[in-house]
Amino acid sequence: QVQLVESGGGLVQAGGSLRLSCAASGSIFSIDAMGWYRQATGKQRELVATIKSDGSTNYADAVKGRFTISRDNAKKMVYLQMNSLKPEDTAVYYCNENLWRYGLNYDYWGQGTQVTVSS
């Protein structure tokens, strides 16, 4: 059973920084793609950043240059370093693990962690 547990959210002033962490268990992890998504109140969940097993990354335009995704396969952890935070970054942030097993694709989600950026 794959489980993802996020931590590190909180309240921060605009221009500040936060580091989100996601602890994974129950999967191989090192061969899986990991990602961070967010959902603001009244809006759809959206991609923030992804990192593949080879370390290649992808970012939403809104966070490029400010956020950095990274992973530690030995610890089964994925991180999101968020700098220069803006009020529009306020959302619940979700960790995602996307994996392929025997030709089937699976998505797993954490419970989410709230990030609030005050102006």
C-alpha positions as a printed Julia matrix, in Angstrom:
119×3 Matrix{Float64}:
   0.0    0.0     0.0
   1.54   3.28   -1.14
   1.38   6.06    1.42
   2.49   9.66    1.07
   2.76  12.04    4.0
   3.41  15.74    3.46
   4.81  18.19    5.98
   6.26  21.67    6.12
   3.29  23.83    5.26
   2.36  26.91    7.22
   1.83  30.65    7.2
   4.5   32.88    5.71
   4.71  36.47    4.58
   5.07  37.36    0.94
   8.7   37.09   -0.13
   9.38  34.36    2.38
  10.33  30.72    1.96
   9.0   27.31    2.92
  10.23  23.8     2.33
   7.69  21.04    1.86
   8.6   17.41    2.44
   6.87  14.23    1.37
   7.68  10.85    2.88
   6.77   7.85    0.74
   6.32   4.26    1.77
   5.01   1.05    0.26
   6.51   1.5    -3.21
   9.77   1.0    -5.02
   9.94   4.83   -5.27
  13.27   5.15   -7.09
  11.73   4.23  -10.44
   8.61   6.35  -10.0
   7.83   9.91  -10.98
   7.05  12.23   -8.11
   5.3   15.54   -8.13
   3.76  18.41   -6.23
   0.34  19.76   -7.07
  -1.72  22.46   -5.44
  -5.34  23.41   -5.12
  -6.51  26.86   -4.13
  -9.98  27.43   -2.75
 -12.53  27.33   -5.54
 -10.0   26.23   -8.16
  -8.96  22.98   -9.75
  -5.89  21.09   -8.66
  -2.88  22.13  -10.76
   0.61  20.9   -11.4
   3.41  22.67   -9.55
   6.45  20.53  -10.32
   7.44  16.99  -11.19
  10.64  15.0   -11.0
  11.25  11.75  -12.84
  13.36   8.8   -11.76
  16.28  10.15  -13.82
  16.11  13.46  -11.97
  14.66  15.48  -14.83
  12.26  18.15  -13.66
   9.29  20.1   -14.96
   7.73  23.24  -13.49
   4.59  25.24  -13.96
   5.33  28.62  -15.49
   3.97  30.35  -12.39
   6.69  28.89  -10.16
   9.7   28.68  -12.47
  12.74  30.31  -10.95
  11.17  30.35   -7.47
  10.46  26.7    -6.62
  12.8   23.73   -6.72
  11.76  20.09   -6.58
  14.22  17.43   -5.46
  14.23  13.83   -4.31
  16.25  11.51   -2.11
  15.71   7.95   -3.28
  17.58   6.43   -0.34
  15.19   8.11    2.1
  12.14   7.86   -0.17
  11.6   11.59    0.19
  10.64  14.35   -2.2
  10.98  18.04   -1.41
   9.68  21.35   -2.69
  11.75  24.4    -1.84
   9.59  27.47   -2.29
  11.23  30.89   -2.37
   9.91  34.37   -3.06
   6.44  33.24   -2.13
   3.46  35.24   -3.32
  -0.11  35.44   -1.99
  -1.26  33.61   -5.12
   0.8   30.6    -4.02
  -1.69  30.08   -1.2
  -3.19  26.61   -1.6
  -3.23  23.09   -0.28
  -0.16  21.33   -1.65
  -0.35  17.64   -2.47
   2.42  15.14   -3.03
   1.89  12.73   -5.91
   3.53   9.45   -6.87
   2.92   8.21  -10.37
   3.98   4.68  -11.11
   3.78   2.04  -13.8
   3.39  -1.58  -12.83
   2.77  -4.39  -15.31
   1.59  -1.95  -17.98
  -0.85  -0.13  -15.71
  -0.5    3.44  -14.47
  -1.33   4.43  -10.92
  -1.56   7.77   -9.12
  -1.23   8.1    -5.38
  -1.82  11.25   -3.32
  -0.97  12.5     0.11
  -3.46  14.21    2.39
  -2.16  17.68    1.57
  -0.5   20.46    3.54
  -1.77  24.03    3.7
   0.45  26.87    2.55
  -0.77  30.38    3.27
   1.11  33.44    2.05
   0.07  36.75    3.54
   0.55  40.05    1.75
